[in-house]
């Protein structure tokens, strides 16, 4: 689970991007913050 500002994004299952690029949890949190700006 990533905390992006006041919003929590829960990843239920690995996405195609995870399998393709092997994103780390920290990277996904940073990406999620950029996509879901508050």
N, CA, C, O and CB atoms as a CASP TS submission, in Angstrom:
PFRMAT TS
TARGET T0000
AUTHOR 0000-0000-0000
METHOD Language model
MODEL 1
PARENT N/A
ATOM      1  N   UNK     1       0.853  -1.201   0.000  1.00  0.00           N
ATOM      2  CA  UNK     1       0.000   0.000   0.000  1.00  0.00           C
ATOM      3  C   UNK     1       0.881   1.239   0.000  1.00  0.00           C
ATOM      4  O   UNK     1       1.830   1.343   0.777  1.00  0.00           O
ATOM      5  CB  UNK     1      -0.961   0.012   1.232  1.00  0.00           C
ATOM      6  N   UNK     2       0.559   2.160  -0.866  1.00  0.00           N
ATOM      7  CA  UNK     2       1.316   3.401  -0.947  1.00  0.00           C
ATOM      8  C   UNK     2       0.484   4.549  -0.408  1.00  0.00           C
ATOM      9  O   UNK     2      -0.706   4.662  -0.705  1.00  0.00           O
ATOM     10  CB  UNK     2       1.753   3.683  -2.393  1.00  0.00           C
ATOM     11  N   UNK     3       1.111   5.392   0.379  1.00  0.00           N
ATOM     12  CA  UNK     3       0.425   6.595   0.842  1.00  0.00           C
ATOM     13  C   UNK     3       0.880   7.760  -0.016  1.00  0.00           C
ATOM     14  O   UNK     3       2.057   8.121  -0.019  1.00  0.00           O
ATOM     15  CB  UNK     3       0.705   6.868   2.355  1.00  0.00           C
ATOM     16  N   UNK     4      -0.057   8.344  -0.742  1.00  0.00           N
ATOM     17  CA  UNK     4       0.258   9.476  -1.611  1.00  0.00           C
ATOM     18  C   UNK     4      -0.513  10.670  -1.116  1.00  0.00           C
ATOM     19  O   UNK     4      -1.693  10.817  -1.433  1.00  0.00           O
ATOM     20  CB  UNK     4      -0.078   9.172  -3.101  1.00  0.00           C
ATOM     21  N   UNK     5       0.119  11.522  -0.349  1.00  0.00           N
ATOM     22  CA  UNK     5      -0.593  12.634   0.265  1.00  0.00           C
ATOM     23  C   UNK     5      -1.593  12.064   1.260  1.00  0.00           C
ATOM     24  O   UNK     5      -1.212  11.359   2.195  1.00  0.00           O
ATOM     25  CB  UNK     5      -1.306  13.518  -0.809  1.00  0.00           C
ATOM     26  N   UNK     6      -2.872  12.368   1.061  1.00  0.00           N
ATOM     27  CA  UNK     6      -3.903  11.860   1.963  1.00  0.00           C
ATOM     28  C   UNK     6      -4.615  10.663   1.345  1.00  0.00           C
ATOM     29  O   UNK     6      -5.561  10.121   1.917  1.00  0.00           O
ATOM     30  CB  UNK     6      -4.915  12.964   2.301  1.00  0.00           C
ATOM     31  N   UNK     7      -4.143  10.259   0.160  1.00  0.00           N
ATOM     32  CA  UNK     7      -4.805   9.168  -0.538  1.00  0.00           C
ATOM     33  C   UNK     7      -3.987   7.893  -0.439  1.00  0.00           C
ATOM     34  O   UNK     7      -2.765   7.928  -0.580  1.00  0.00           O
ATOM     35  CB  UNK     7      -5.041   9.531  -2.000  1.00  0.00           C
ATOM     36  N   UNK     8      -4.643   6.776  -0.201  1.00  0.00           N
ATOM     37  CA  UNK     8      -3.966   5.492  -0.108  1.00  0.00           C
ATOM     38  C   UNK     8      -4.297   4.664  -1.336  1.00  0.00           C
ATOM     39  O   UNK     8      -5.463   4.441  -1.664  1.00  0.00           O
ATOM     40  CB  UNK     8      -4.368   4.743   1.184  1.00  0.00           C
ATOM     41  N   UNK     9      -3.235   4.210  -2.016  1.00  0.00           N
ATOM     42  CA  UNK     9      -3.442   3.350  -3.179  1.00  0.00           C
ATOM     43  C   UNK     9      -3.063   1.930  -2.792  1.00  0.00           C
ATOM     44  O   UNK     9      -1.935   1.677  -2.367  1.00  0.00           O
ATOM     45  CB  UNK     9      -2.607   3.840  -4.410  1.00  0.00           C
ATOM     46  N   UNK    10      -3.994   1.009  -2.938  1.00  0.00           N
ATOM     47  CA  UNK    10      -3.741  -0.378  -2.606  1.00  0.00           C
ATOM     48  C   UNK    10      -3.600  -1.173  -3.896  1.00  0.00           C
ATOM     49  O   UNK    10      -4.486  -1.155  -4.750  1.00  0.00           O
ATOM     50  CB  UNK    10      -4.869  -0.953  -1.717  1.00  0.00           C
ATOM     51  N   UNK    11      -2.490  -1.863  -4.025  1.00  0.00           N
ATOM     52  CA  UNK    11      -2.271  -2.676  -5.226  1.00  0.00           C
ATOM     53  C   UNK    11      -2.705  -4.106  -4.911  1.00  0.00           C
ATOM     54  O   UNK    11      -2.056  -4.799  -4.127  1.00  0.00           O
ATOM     55  CB  UNK    11      -0.762  -2.628  -5.691  1.00  0.00           C
ATOM     56  N   UNK    12      -3.793  -4.539  -5.517  1.00  0.00           N
ATOM     57  CA  UNK    12      -4.340  -5.862  -5.230  1.00  0.00           C
ATOM     58  C   UNK    12      -3.496  -6.955  -5.858  1.00  0.00           C
ATOM     59  O   UNK    12      -3.263  -7.994  -5.239  1.00  0.00           O
ATOM     60  CB  UNK    12      -5.773  -5.963  -5.727  1.00  0.00           C
ATOM     61  N   UNK    13      -3.040  -6.732  -7.072  1.00  0.00           N
ATOM     62  CA  UNK    13      -2.215  -7.732  -7.738  1.00  0.00           C
ATOM     63  C   UNK    13      -1.214  -7.041  -8.666  1.00  0.00           C
ATOM     64  O   UNK    13      -1.449  -5.910  -9.091  1.00  0.00           O
ATOM     65  CB  UNK    13      -3.097  -8.731  -8.532  1.00  0.00           C
ATOM     66  N   UNK    14      -0.100  -7.707  -8.984  1.00  0.00           N
ATOM     67  CA  UNK    14       0.923  -7.097  -9.828  1.00  0.00           C
ATOM     68  C   UNK    14       0.357  -6.676 -11.174  1.00  0.00           C
ATOM     69  O   UNK    14      -0.420  -7.408 -11.787  1.00  0.00           O
ATOM     70  CB  UNK    14       2.082  -8.059 -10.031  1.00  0.00           C
ATOM     71  N   UNK    15       0.747  -5.505 -11.626  1.00  0.00           N
ATOM     72  CA  UNK    15       0.303  -5.028 -12.935  1.00  0.00           C
ATOM     73  C   UNK    15       1.274  -5.507 -14.007  1.00  0.00           C
ATOM     74  O   UNK    15       2.326  -6.067 -13.699  1.00  0.00           O
ATOM     75  CB  UNK    15       0.188  -3.482 -12.953  1.00  0.00           C
ATOM     76  N   UNK    16       0.916  -5.283 -15.256  1.00  0.00           N
ATOM     77  CA  UNK    16       1.797  -5.698 -16.348  1.00  0.00           C
ATOM     78  C   UNK    16       3.107  -4.929 -16.285  1.00  0.00           C
ATOM     79  O   UNK    16       4.149  -5.436 -16.698  1.00  0.00           O
ATOM     80  CB  UNK    16       1.114  -5.483 -17.714  1.00  0.00           C
ATOM     81  N   UNK    17       3.056  -3.707 -15.769  1.00  0.00           N
ATOM     82  CA  UNK    17       4.261  -2.883 -15.678  1.00  0.00           C
ATOM     83  C   UNK    17       5.242  -3.491 -14.674  1.00  0.00           C
ATOM     84  O   UNK    17       6.456  -3.450 -14.876  1.00  0.00           O
ATOM     85  CB  UNK    17       3.900  -1.434 -15.272  1.00  0.00           C
ATOM     86  N   UNK    18       4.700  -4.056 -13.586  1.00  0.00           N
ATOM     87  CA  UNK    18       5.555  -4.686 -12.576  1.00  0.00           C
ATOM     88  C   UNK    18       6.307  -5.856 -13.187  1.00  0.00           C
ATOM     89  O   UNK    18       7.502  -6.035 -12.953  1.00  0.00           O
ATOM     90  CB  UNK    18       4.721  -5.159 -11.365  1.00  0.00           C
ATOM     91  N   UNK    19       5.593  -6.643 -13.968  1.00  0.00           N
ATOM     92  CA  UNK    19       6.214  -7.825 -14.573  1.00  0.00           C
ATOM     93  C   UNK    19       7.215  -7.410 -15.652  1.00  0.00           C
ATOM     94  O   UNK    19       8.252  -8.046 -15.840  1.00  0.00           O
ATOM     95  CB  UNK    19       5.136  -8.759 -15.173  1.00  0.00           C
ATOM     96  N   UNK    20       6.879  -6.331 -16.353  1.00  0.00           N
ATOM     97  CA  UNK    20       7.699  -5.910 -17.484  1.00  0.00           C
ATOM     98  C   UNK    20       8.969  -5.190 -17.023  1.00  0.00           C
ATOM     99  O   UNK    20      10.062  -5.467 -17.516  1.00  0.00           O
ATOM    100  CB  UNK    20       6.891  -5.004 -18.409  1.00  0.00           C
ATOM    101  N   UNK    21       8.815  -4.274 -16.085  1.00  0.00           N
ATOM    102  CA  UNK    21       9.937  -3.439 -15.672  1.00  0.00           C
ATOM    103  C   UNK    21      10.460  -3.761 -14.278  1.00  0.00           C
ATOM    104  O   UNK    21      11.547  -3.323 -13.903  1.00  0.00           O
ATOM    105  CB  UNK    21       9.535  -2.004 -15.727  1.00  0.00           C
ATOM    106  N   UNK    22       9.676  -4.537 -13.499  1.00  0.00           N
ATOM    107  CA  UNK    22      10.103  -4.883 -12.150  1.00  0.00           C
ATOM    108  C   UNK    22      10.221  -3.666 -11.258  1.00  0.00           C
ATOM    109  O   UNK    22      11.228  -3.480 -10.576  1.00  0.00           O
ATOM    110  CB  UNK    22      11.420  -5.609 -12.193  1.00  0.00           C
ATOM    111  N   UNK    23       9.188  -2.834 -11.264  1.00  0.00           N
ATOM    112  CA  UNK    23       9.185  -1.645 -10.418  1.00  0.00           C
ATOM    113  C   UNK    23       9.290  -2.024  -8.956  1.00  0.00           C
ATOM    114  O   UNK    23       8.693  -3.006  -8.516  1.00  0.00           O
ATOM    115  CB  UNK    23       7.926  -0.818 -10.655  1.00  0.00           C
ATOM    116  N   UNK    24      10.048  -1.245  -8.205  1.00  0.00           N
ATOM    117  CA  UNK    24      10.139  -1.454  -6.769  1.00  0.00           C
ATOM    118  C   UNK    24       8.939  -0.785  -6.102  1.00  0.00           C
ATOM    119  O   UNK    24       8.274   0.053  -6.711  1.00  0.00           O
ATOM    120  CB  UNK    24      11.481  -0.896  -6.202  1.00  0.00           C
ATOM    121  N   UNK    25       8.663  -1.157  -4.844  1.00  0.00           N
ATOM    122  CA  UNK    25       7.539  -0.566  -4.121  1.00  0.00           C
ATOM    123  C   UNK    25       7.729   0.935  -3.982  1.00  0.00           C
ATOM    124  O   UNK    25       6.777   1.702  -4.129  1.00  0.00           O
ATOM    125  CB  UNK    25       7.382  -1.212  -2.737  1.00  0.00           C
ATOM    126  N   UNK    26       8.957   1.356  -3.699  1.00  0.00           N
ATOM    127  CA  UNK    26       9.244   2.783  -3.523  1.00  0.00           C
ATOM    128  C   UNK    26       8.982   3.537  -4.826  1.00  0.00           C
ATOM    129  O   UNK    26       8.420   4.632  -4.827  1.00  0.00           O
ATOM    130  CB  UNK    26      10.710   2.995  -3.062  1.00  0.00           C
ATOM    131  N   UNK    27       9.402   2.925  -5.935  1.00  0.00           N
ATOM    132  CA  UNK    27       9.224   3.558  -7.239  1.00  0.00           C
ATOM    133  C   UNK    27       7.744   3.699  -7.556  1.00  0.00           C
ATOM    134  O   UNK    27       7.303   4.715  -8.094  1.00  0.00           O
ATOM    135  CB  UNK    27       9.932   2.749  -8.340  1.00  0.00           C
ATOM    136  N   UNK    28       6.974   2.651  -7.209  1.00  0.00           N
ATOM    137  CA  UNK    28       5.533   2.683  -7.477  1.00  0.00           C
ATOM    138  C   UNK    28       4.873   3.768  -6.643  1.00  0.00           C
ATOM    139  O   UNK    28       3.939   4.425  -7.103  1.00  0.00           O
ATOM    140  CB  UNK    28       4.886   1.311  -7.180  1.00  0.00           C
ATOM    141  N   UNK    29       5.354   3.962  -5.416  1.00  0.00           N
ATOM    142  CA  UNK    29       4.808   5.024  -4.571  1.00  0.00           C
ATOM    143  C   UNK    29       5.090   6.386  -5.188  1.00  0.00           C
ATOM    144  O   UNK    29       4.219   7.255  -5.213  1.00  0.00           O
ATOM    145  CB  UNK    29       5.398   4.949  -3.150  1.00  0.00           C
ATOM    146  N   UNK    30       6.318   6.569  -5.688  1.00  0.00           N
ATOM    147  CA  UNK    30       6.676   7.837  -6.309  1.00  0.00           C
ATOM    148  C   UNK    30       5.850   8.059  -7.564  1.00  0.00           C
ATOM    149  O   UNK    30       5.364   9.164  -7.804  1.00  0.00           O
ATOM    150  CB  UNK    30       8.174   7.877  -6.640  1.00  0.00           C
ATOM    151  N   UNK    31       5.687   6.999  -8.375  1.00  0.00           N
ATOM    152  CA  UNK    31       4.919   7.093  -9.606  1.00  0.00           C
ATOM    153  C   UNK    31       3.464   7.420  -9.286  1.00  0.00           C
ATOM    154  O   UNK    31       2.843   8.251  -9.948  1.00  0.00           O
ATOM    155  CB  UNK    31       5.017   5.781 -10.411  1.00  0.00           C
ATOM    156  N   UNK    32       2.933   6.758  -8.266  1.00  0.00           N
ATOM    157  CA  UNK    32       1.548   6.961  -7.873  1.00  0.00           C
ATOM    158  C   UNK    32       1.350   8.401  -7.404  1.00  0.00           C
ATOM    159  O   UNK    32       0.305   8.996  -7.666  1.00  0.00           O
ATOM    160  CB  UNK    32       1.142   5.965  -6.765  1.00  0.00           C
ATOM    161  N   UNK    33       2.329   8.959  -6.721  1.00  0.00           N
ATOM    162  CA  UNK    33       2.221  10.345  -6.267  1.00  0.00           C
ATOM    163  C   UNK    33       2.216  11.308  -7.449  1.00  0.00           C
ATOM    164  O   UNK    33       1.546  12.340  -7.416  1.00  0.00           O
ATOM    165  CB  UNK    33       3.372  10.686  -5.312  1.00  0.00           C
ATOM    166  N   UNK    34       2.967  10.965  -8.491  1.00  0.00           N
ATOM    167  CA  UNK    34       3.017  11.831  -9.664  1.00  0.00           C
ATOM    168  C   UNK    34       1.713  11.749 -10.450  1.00  0.00           C
ATOM    169  O   UNK    34       1.237  12.751 -10.984  1.00  0.00           O
ATOM    170  CB  UNK    34       4.203  11.453 -10.562  1.00  0.00           C
ATOM    171  N   UNK    35       1.144  10.560 -10.515  1.00  0.00           N
ATOM    172  CA  UNK    35      -0.085  10.367 -11.282  1.00  0.00           C
ATOM    173  C   UNK    35      -1.298  10.901 -10.520  1.00  0.00           C
ATOM    174  O   UNK    35      -2.148  11.589 -11.086  1.00  0.00           O
ATOM    175  CB  UNK    35      -0.281   8.880 -11.610  1.00  0.00           C
ATOM    176  N   UNK    36      -1.364  10.570  -9.219  1.00  0.00           N
ATOM    177  CA  UNK    36      -2.513  10.975  -8.404  1.00  0.00           C
ATOM    178  C   UNK    36      -2.121  12.137  -7.504  1.00  0.00           C
ATOM    179  O   UNK    36      -2.066  11.990  -6.282  1.00  0.00           O
ATOM    180  CB  UNK    36      -3.038   9.788  -7.557  1.00  0.00           C
ATOM    181  N   UNK    37      -1.849  13.286  -8.103  1.00  0.00           N
ATOM    182  CA  UNK    37      -1.471  14.459  -7.318  1.00  0.00           C
ATOM    183  C   UNK    37      -2.660  14.988  -6.548  1.00  0.00           C
ATOM    184  O   UNK    37      -3.791  14.978  -7.036  1.00  0.00           O
ATOM    185  CB  UNK    37      -0.896  15.553  -8.217  1.00  0.00           C
ATOM    186  N   UNK    38      -2.388  15.454  -5.326  1.00  0.00           N
ATOM    187  CA  UNK    38      -3.470  15.963  -4.478  1.00  0.00           C
ATOM    188  C   UNK    38      -3.263  17.455  -4.239  1.00  0.00           C
ATOM    189  O   UNK    38      -4.062  18.086  -3.548  1.00  0.00           O
ATOM    190  CB  UNK    38      -3.530  15.192  -3.122  1.00  0.00           C
TER
END
